[in-house]
Amino acid sequence: MKGTINIKPLVHAFYIALAVFMVFLPVVVADNHEESDTETESSEAESDQEVVELEGLVIVGTRAKPRSVLESTVPIDVVLSDDFVKGEKIYMSNQSRDAEYTMGRSESETDRLIKQSQLYEDVTRRFFLRSGIAKGMKVLDVGSGAGDVALTLAEFVGAEGTVIGVDVNADILETAKARADAAGWTNIEFIAGDTRTLELPNDFDAVVGRLVLMYMADPADALKHLATHLHPGGIVAFQEVDFSPYAVAVHPDTPLINDLIKWGRTVFERSGAHVEMGMELYKAFVDAGLPEPALHFEAPMGGPEDWPGFAYLENSFRSILPLIEAYEIATTDEVDIDTLASRIQAEVAASKRPIMLPPHVTAHASLPT
Ligand SMILES: C[S@@+](CC[C@H](N)C(=O)[O-])C[C@H]1O[C@@H](n2cnc3c(N)ncnc32)[C@H](O)[C@@H]1O
């Protein structure tokens, strides 16, 4: 109405300022006490937490151990920790940075990646067929790891095609190169670096990746950039894990498998990975300005005593065990890593509840011609 002053923006600004003040006050006050009071720090930490709602986001300012944040019954969007104030580390559940590489970088992890690839190989092959990866194509493999996706791609594109595999981890690419040489492929090249910043050609027929967007802070932004390496009509094809189906796939309830699901998901969440990247692929494609993707969902399940998934699960937990301990999710005794495969198998046999490996969602789309 004419002559009326609209105070809504002022009230809004006041609440924002108040909320920011409330978030930082306990952190700063606690920080000032730190040097004189380090011994009592851990016992006080649990209560040293402030929760506010700001612009629809639930924000927690805390000096408490992240575990208490994890156990919060309130859905949290942002966690500002003491470390954040010191500028050393930030843990944000809404992903403003790349994930710490959850699985670690050991030799046994490289071996685990190869075994993982064998379990999901047919999922990936069917995916490439649906996506239209064909003879003679030039394909970029994002996050090559030990080279399994690149090796499969080399078969699809044949000797007349080319595969360029990129990984931030230069060491693991040595394994990938050795495997490509041993298989006799001369059309695969591996380059060390971050695919989002490396100078790469812009004439690819396809950009492909498996289990890699989940580690990137902004998958949509990454996809948008990666698509610039394609010529018109080029294919974007990504295969990612999704832990959310475990919320319903618990029939019948069995203790060890329930623990594994909880421990595994929590480690990935805490490391900053996108644990529902599979289901988020559609959004990532659309937000990147790509056409809506065609989607599929698959999960290997076990199974019989000789199913390789039991050993694979034990090895996967061996890789994440250091983080399980560091995040205080479970103790080494509770995990009892050396007997894990046989205990899972025994539980499956006794309960007749099959175990589902983490499901993968595949998404592919072609750019307009
Ligand atoms: C879980 S492994 C998957 C490897 C392979 N794609 C497969 O499915 O067997 C993820 C790989 O992505 C790599 N990676 C993560 N972020 C990356 C980035 N921004 N650019 C290149 N590689 C990246 C990691 O170093 C790791 O080797």
PDBQT file of the ligand as one rigid body, heavy atoms in Angstrom, charges set to zero:
ROOT
HETATM    1  C1  LIG A 401      36.671 -45.446  -6.615  1.00  0.00    +0.000 C 
HETATM    2  S1  LIG A 401      37.964 -45.088  -7.742  1.00  0.00    +0.000 S 
HETATM    3  C2  LIG A 401      37.237 -45.702  -9.221  1.00  0.00    +0.000 C 
HETATM    4  C3  LIG A 401      38.245 -46.080 -10.262  1.00  0.00    +0.000 C 
HETATM    5  C4  LIG A 401      37.646 -46.575 -11.575  1.00  0.00    +0.000 C 
HETATM    6  N1  LIG A 401      36.826 -45.570 -12.194  1.00  0.00    +0.000 N 
HETATM    7  C5  LIG A 401      36.876 -47.854 -11.363  1.00  0.00    +0.000 C 
HETATM    8  O1  LIG A 401      35.638 -47.814 -11.365  1.00  0.00    +0.000 OA
HETATM    9  O2  LIG A 401      37.507 -48.900 -11.162  1.00  0.00    +0.000 OA
HETATM   10  C6  LIG A 401      37.888 -43.321  -7.972  1.00  0.00    +0.000 C 
HETATM   11  C7  LIG A 401      39.105 -42.741  -8.645  1.00  0.00    +0.000 C 
HETATM   12  O3  LIG A 401      38.818 -41.402  -9.021  1.00  0.00    +0.000 OA
HETATM   13  C8  LIG A 401      39.971 -40.612  -8.816  1.00  0.00    +0.000 C 
HETATM   14  N2  LIG A 401      39.564 -39.203  -8.752  1.00  0.00    +0.000 N 
HETATM   15  C9  LIG A 401      38.828 -38.598  -7.802  1.00  0.00    +0.000 A 
HETATM   16  N3  LIG A 401      38.634 -37.302  -8.110  1.00  0.00    +0.000 NA
HETATM   17  C10 LIG A 401      39.256 -37.084  -9.294  1.00  0.00    +0.000 A 
HETATM   18  C11 LIG A 401      39.408 -35.949 -10.138  1.00  0.00    +0.000 A 
HETATM   19  N4  LIG A 401      38.890 -34.766  -9.809  1.00  0.00    +0.000 N 
HETATM   20  N5  LIG A 401      40.102 -36.067 -11.300  1.00  0.00    +0.000 NA
HETATM   21  C12 LIG A 401      40.662 -37.271 -11.631  1.00  0.00    +0.000 A 
HETATM   22  N6  LIG A 401      40.547 -38.376 -10.851  1.00  0.00    +0.000 NA
HETATM   23  C13 LIG A 401      39.855 -38.290  -9.711  1.00  0.00    +0.000 A 
HETATM   24  C14 LIG A 401      40.558 -41.192  -7.541  1.00  0.00    +0.000 C 
HETATM   25  O4  LIG A 401      41.937 -40.881  -7.413  1.00  0.00    +0.000 OA
HETATM   26  C15 LIG A 401      40.310 -42.681  -7.723  1.00  0.00    +0.000 C 
HETATM   27  O5  LIG A 401      41.411 -43.341  -8.317  1.00  0.00    +0.000 OA
ENDROOT
TORSDOF 0
